[in-house]
Amino acid sequence: MSVTRRNFALSLAAAAAAKAQFTPIRRFLDASTEVEVLALSDPANASYMPHHYNRSVSSRNGFIVYATETTQGVQALRLDIKGGATRIITSAAAMDPKSLALSPDDRTLYFADGDRLLASSIGGGKPREIYKGFSPAVFNKGISLSEDGAAISLVDGDRLMYIATSSGSKTPTRVLAEVAPNCEQASITRFGSVFFRDKSKAIHVVATTPGAKPSRLKLDGDLGPAVWNPDGRSLLYLRLNRGKGIANALFEYSLDTEKERLIGPTSQFVHFGRNADSSVFVGASGSKAQPYILIMLRVTRRELALCEHKSSDPGSVAPVFAPSSQRIYFQSDRLGKPAIFSVAVERLVEKTEQEEASGKKS
């Protein structure tokens, strides 16, 4: 049977269509600002970004990793930002959707599966167990991967744990400190410090050296989300005023001077993120009338609205910068279920240099 040119062309087209991958990426203009927004996840399935102090956006390879509902339960999905190709990269039995943490070299994904903390290659393969928790609930409090990828900290019961990520470490796991019940968010830096929050949201800091004792920071008021400054010697945090007629404000606390200073009042930020050098901040407003994602320049304290997040829970929006500072990512249930969105800011924010896990600049 001879093959006509037309039939041959149709067969090629069919083969190409069979190989084509569904992409969840959709583009739309924000109704308030006319800024282009990318919807990066399928709105039919709930999708989640990790805790704001862990990275899920690649440094150079143009992809993001987030947890999403699948027919095999919640799994981690890799999405290429430019081409839109997607790939499920885990086969977890009981993944904690907020527990993802991408390594600085973009090669390893850390996540909780039941009561186990696993390390898995982005390219596939069998995951490696690096820690076993007392129960799956341990990971609801969050894990924190250091910026160099060398260690993870977490709170397990009444113990603050230090977990080396290298399989060759002589002391892969050790207790940093005994802590009070219901502590959470053990956030670690590569400079040898961890901060954690107690049940009142007060912030405590402890060095990662053996025998170090935690100290509570002398901070008053209702403290909101907090992150390390890049230098590891100061913290950035929101002070919330909760309807007192005063704007929520962003502050910085120096561990060296033991003093805080005002970075700037905000348009009622209830969550925030910083870029790679803390020169620009992104916030999610808690205002019902103006539910914006905004950026604020540190030097001028001026804000610019990027788009509306329209989330029913503004505190869960948790906007973050990409490592290059050229894009912002956030979570919102504006389409019904939690979904992932992104906005480009390369015309507004300077590109920041990125570093390898070894600390060498590219």
C-alpha positions as CSV (number, residue, x, y, z in Angstrom):
1,M,0.0,0.0,0.0
2,S,1.5,3.3,-1.1
3,V,1.6,6.3,1.3
4,T,0.4,9.6,-0.3
5,R,2.1,12.9,0.6
6,R,-1.2,14.0,2.2
7,N,-1.4,10.9,4.4
8,F,2.2,11.2,5.4
9,A,1.7,14.8,6.5
10,L,-1.4,13.8,8.5
11,S,0.5,11.1,10.2
12,L,3.3,13.5,11.2
13,A,0.7,15.9,12.6
14,A,-1.0,13.1,14.6
15,A,2.4,12.1,16.0
16,A,3.2,15.6,17.0
17,A,-0.2,16.0,18.6
18,A,0.3,12.8,20.6
19,K,3.6,14.1,22.0
20,A,2.2,17.5,22.8
21,Q,1.8,18.1,26.6
22,F,-1.0,19.8,28.3
23,T,0.1,23.1,29.7
24,P,-1.8,24.7,32.6
25,I,-0.4,28.2,31.8
26,R,-3.0,30.8,31.0
27,R,-2.4,34.5,30.5
28,F,-4.8,37.3,31.4
29,L,-4.6,41.1,32.0
30,D,-5.4,42.1,35.6
31,A,-8.7,44.1,35.5
32,S,-7.3,46.8,37.9
33,T,-3.8,47.4,36.6
34,E,-3.8,45.8,33.1
35,V,-0.6,43.9,34.1
36,E,-0.2,40.5,32.5
37,V,-0.6,37.7,35.0
38,L,0.2,34.1,34.4
39,A,-2.0,31.4,35.9
40,L,0.5,28.5,36.3
41,S,-1.6,25.6,37.6
42,D,-4.8,23.8,36.5
43,P,-7.7,25.5,38.3
44,A,-9.5,22.1,38.4
45,N,-6.9,20.8,40.9
46,A,-5.8,22.5,44.1
47,S,-2.1,23.5,43.9
48,Y,0.2,24.8,46.7
49,M,3.4,26.7,46.9
50,P,5.8,25.7,49.8
51,H,6.3,27.8,52.9
52,H,7.5,31.3,52.0
53,Y,11.0,30.7,53.4
54,N,11.7,27.8,51.1
55,R,12.5,28.1,47.4
56,S,10.5,26.4,44.6
57,V,11.6,28.5,41.7
58,S,14.8,27.4,39.8
59,S,17.8,29.6,39.7
60,R,18.6,29.3,36.0
61,N,16.6,26.5,34.4
62,G,13.3,28.4,34.1
63,F,11.0,26.1,36.0
64,I,8.9,26.0,39.2
65,V,8.0,23.1,41.4
66,Y,4.7,23.1,43.3
67,A,2.4,20.5,44.9
68,T,-0.8,19.6,43.1
69,E,-3.7,17.2,43.3
70,T,-3.4,14.2,41.0
71,T,-5.2,10.9,40.5
72,Q,-2.3,9.4,42.7
73,G,-2.8,11.9,45.5
74,V,-0.9,15.1,46.1
75,Q,2.4,15.1,44.1
76,A,5.1,17.6,43.1
77,L,4.9,18.9,39.6
78,R,7.6,20.6,37.6
79,L,6.5,23.3,35.2
80,D,8.7,24.9,32.6
81,I,7.8,28.6,32.6
82,K,8.6,29.3,29.0
83,G,7.5,26.2,27.2
84,G,4.8,25.2,29.6
85,A,5.7,21.5,29.7
86,T,4.8,19.7,32.9
87,R,6.0,16.6,34.6
88,I,5.1,14.9,37.9
89,I,8.3,14.2,39.7
90,T,7.3,12.4,42.8
91,S,5.3,9.3,43.7
92,A,4.5,10.1,47.4
93,A,2.0,8.1,49.4
94,A,1.0,11.0,51.7
95,M,2.8,14.2,50.7
96,D,2.6,17.3,52.9
97,P,1.9,19.9,50.1
98,K,3.7,22.8,51.9
99,S,6.8,20.8,52.6
100,L,8.6,21.3,49.3
101,A,12.1,22.8,49.2
102,L,14.3,23.1,46.0
103,S,18.0,22.9,46.4
104,P,20.2,25.9,45.3
105,D,21.6,23.9,42.3
106,D,18.1,23.0,41.2
107,R,18.9,19.3,41.3
108,T,17.2,18.0,44.5
109,L,13.7,18.4,45.9
110,Y,13.1,17.8,49.6
111,F,9.6,16.9,50.7
112,A,7.7,15.2,53.5
113,D,5.9,11.9,52.8
114,G,4.0,10.8,55.8
115,D,6.4,10.8,58.7
116,R,9.5,10.7,56.4
117,L,11.6,13.6,55.0
118,L,12.8,12.6,51.6
119,A,15.4,13.9,49.1
120,S,14.6,13.2,45.4
121,S,16.4,14.0,42.2
122,I,14.6,16.4,40.0
123,G,15.4,14.1,37.1
124,G,13.8,11.1,38.8
125,G,15.0,8.0,40.7
126,K,14.3,6.6,44.1
127,P,14.0,9.1,46.9
128,R,16.5,9.0,49.8
129,E,15.2,9.2,53.4
130,I,17.1,11.8,55.4
131,Y,14.9,12.0,58.5
132,K,12.0,10.2,60.2
133,G,9.7,12.4,62.3
134,F,7.7,11.4,65.3
135,S,4.5,11.7,63.2
136,P,3.4,13.3,59.9
137,A,2.2,16.3,61.9
138,V,5.8,17.2,62.5
139,F,6.0,18.5,58.9
140,N,2.9,20.7,59.2
141,K,5.0,23.1,61.1
142,G,7.4,23.5,58.2
143,I,10.9,22.5,57.2
144,S,13.6,25.0,56.3
145,L,16.4,24.4,53.8
146,S,19.5,26.7,54.2
147,E,20.4,28.9,51.3
148,D,23.5,26.8,50.5
149,G,21.5,23.6,50.7
150,A,23.7,22.1,53.4
151,A,21.2,21.6,56.1
152,I,17.5,21.5,57.1
153,S,16.0,22.6,60.3
154,L,12.6,21.6,61.8
155,V,10.7,21.3,65.1
156,D,9.9,17.7,66.1
157,G,7.9,17.7,69.3
158,D,10.0,19.5,71.9
159,R,13.2,19.3,69.9
160,L,14.7,21.7,67.4
161,M,16.5,19.5,64.8
162,Y,19.5,20.1,62.6
163,I,19.6,17.7,59.6
164,A,22.6,17.6,57.2
165,T,21.5,17.0,53.7
166,S,24.7,15.3,52.5
167,S,24.6,11.5,52.8
168,G,28.4,11.7,53.6
169,S,27.9,13.8,56.8
170,K,29.4,12.3,59.9
171,T,26.6,13.8,62.1
172,P,23.6,13.9,59.7
173,T,21.1,14.6,62.5
174,R,21.4,16.3,65.9
175,V,19.3,18.2,68.4
176,L,20.0,21.9,68.4
177,A,17.9,22.7,71.4
178,E,15.0,21.6,73.6
179,V,12.0,23.9,72.9
180,A,8.5,24.5,74.3
181,P,5.5,22.6,72.8
182,N,3.8,24.0,69.7
183,C,6.9,25.8,68.4
184,E,7.1,26.1,64.6
185,Q,8.9,27.6,61.6
186,A,12.5,26.7,62.3
187,S,14.2,28.9,59.6
188,I,17.9,28.3,59.0
189,T,20.7,30.3,57.4
190,R,24.0,29.2,55.9
191,F,25.7,31.5,58.4
192,G,25.0,29.2,61.4
193,S,21.8,30.5,63.0
194,V,18.2,29.3,63.2
195,F,15.1,31.2,64.4
196,F,11.9,29.6,65.4
197,R,8.5,30.8,66.6
198,D,6.7,29.8,69.9
199,K,2.9,29.4,70.2
200,S,2.6,33.2,70.8
201,K,4.5,33.8,67.6
202,A,7.5,35.3,69.5
203,I,10.8,34.8,67.7
204,H,13.7,32.9,69.3
205,V,17.2,32.6,67.8
206,V,19.9,29.8,68.4
207,A,23.3,29.2,66.8
208,T,23.9,25.8,65.1
209,T,27.0,25.2,67.1
210,P,26.8,22.4,69.7
211,G,25.7,23.6,73.2
212,A,24.2,26.9,72.0
213,K,21.2,28.2,73.9
214,P,18.1,29.9,72.3
215,S,17.4,33.5,73.1
216,R,14.1,35.3,72.7
217,L,14.2,38.5,70.7
218,K,13.0,41.5,72.6
219,L,10.2,42.4,70.3
220,D,6.8,43.7,71.3
221,G,3.4,43.7,69.5
222,D,1.7,41.3,67.2
223,L,4.4,39.8,64.9
224,G,3.4,38.6,61.5
225,P,5.5,36.6,58.9
226,A,9.3,36.8,59.3
227,V,12.3,35.9,57.2
228,W,16.1,36.1,57.4
229,N,17.9,39.0,55.7
230,P,20.5,37.7,53.2
231,D,23.4,38.4,55.6
232,G,22.0,36.1,58.3
233,R,22.6,38.7,61.0
234,S,19.2,40.4,60.9
235,L,15.5,39.4,60.5
236,L,12.7,41.1,58.5
237,Y,9.2,40.9,59.9
238,L,5.7,42.5,59.8
239,R,4.2,44.1,62.8
240,L,0.4,43.7,62.6
241,N,-2.0,46.2,64.1
242,R,-5.2,44.4,63.3
243,G,-7.8,47.2,62.9
244,K,-6.2,49.7,65.2
245,G,-6.2,52.4,62.6
246,I,-2.4,52.1,62.1
247,A,-0.8,50.6,59.0
248,N,0.9,47.2,59.3
249,A,4.6,47.9,59.1
250,L,7.8,46.2,58.0
251,F,10.7,46.1,60.4
252,E,14.3,44.8,60.6
253,Y,15.9,43.5,63.8
254,S,19.7,43.4,64.1
255,L,21.2,40.5,66.1
256,D,24.4,42.5,66.5
257,T,22.9,45.6,68.0
258,E,19.7,44.0,69.4
259,K,17.7,46.9,68.0
260,E,14.9,47.1,65.5
261,R,14.3,49.8,62.9
262,L,11.4,50.7,60.7
263,I,11.7,49.8,57.0
264,G,8.4,51.3,56.2
265,P,4.6,51.3,56.7
266,T,2.7,49.2,54.2
267,S,-0.7,49.1,52.6
268,Q,-1.9,46.6,55.2
269,F,0.5,43.8,54.1
270,V,-0.4,40.6,55.8
271,H,2.4,38.6,54.1
272,F,5.5,39.6,52.3
273,G,8.7,38.4,50.6
274,R,12.0,40.0,49.8
275,N,14.2,40.0,46.7
276,A,17.7,38.5,46.7
277,D,19.4,41.6,48.2
278,S,16.4,42.9,50.3
279,S,16.2,46.1,48.2
280,V,12.6,45.4,47.1
281,F,9.7,43.8,49.0
282,V,6.5,42.2,47.7
283,G,3.4,42.1,49.8
284,A,-0.1,40.8,49.8
285,S,-2.6,43.3,51.1
286,G,-5.3,42.2,53.6
287,S,-7.6,45.0,52.4
288,K,-11.0,43.6,51.1
289,A,-11.5,46.7,49.0
290,Q,-8.0,46.6,47.4
291,P,-6.7,43.0,47.6
292,Y,-3.5,43.8,45.8
293,I,-0.1,42.3,45.3
294,L,2.3,45.2,45.7
295,I,6.0,45.9,45.6
296,M,7.8,48.4,47.8
297,L,11.2,49.9,47.2
298,R,13.3,49.9,50.4
299,V,15.0,53.3,49.5
300,T,11.8,55.3,48.8
301,R,9.3,53.3,50.7
302,R,7.0,53.8,47.7
303,E,4.5,51.0,46.7
304,L,3.3,50.0,43.3
305,A,0.2,47.7,42.8
306,L,0.9,44.9,40.4
307,C,-2.4,43.0,40.3
308,E,-5.2,41.8,42.5
309,H,-4.8,38.5,44.3
310,K,-8.5,38.2,45.2
311,S,-7.8,35.5,47.7
312,S,-10.4,34.6,50.4
313,D,-7.4,34.2,52.7
314,P,-4.9,37.0,52.1
315,G,-2.5,35.4,54.6
316,S,-2.1,32.3,52.4
317,V,-1.1,34.4,49.3
318,A,2.6,34.5,50.5
319,P,4.2,36.2,47.5
320,V,7.9,35.5,46.8
321,F,10.5,36.7,44.3
322,A,12.3,34.4,41.9
323,P,16.0,34.1,42.7
324,S,16.8,36.5,39.9
325,S,14.2,39.0,41.3
326,Q,12.6,39.2,37.8
327,R,9.3,37.5,38.6
328,I,6.9,37.2,41.5
329,Y,5.0,34.1,42.4
330,F,2.0,33.8,44.7
331,Q,-0.9,31.5,45.6
332,S,-4.6,32.4,45.4
333,D,-8.0,30.7,45.4
334,R,-9.5,33.4,43.2
335,L,-10.6,30.6,40.7
336,G,-12.2,28.5,43.4
337,K,-9.3,26.2,44.5
338,P,-5.8,27.3,45.5
339,A,-3.7,28.0,42.4
340,I,-0.3,29.4,41.5
341,F,0.1,32.8,39.7
342,S,3.1,34.8,38.5
343,V,3.8,38.4,37.4
344,A,6.9,39.6,35.6
345,V,8.7,42.6,37.2
346,E,11.9,42.9,35.1
347,R,11.0,46.4,34.1
348,L,10.6,47.5,37.7
349,V,13.2,45.5,39.6
350,E,16.9,45.1,38.8
351,K,18.2,41.6,38.2
352,T,20.1,40.2,41.1
353,E,23.2,38.0,40.9
354,Q,22.7,34.4,41.8
355,E,25.0,32.1,43.6
356,E,25.8,28.4,43.4
357,A,25.5,26.1,46.4
358,S,29.2,26.5,46.9
359,G,28.7,30.3,47.3
360,K,30.5,31.2,44.0
361,K,28.7,33.7,41.9
362,S,27.7,32.8,38.3
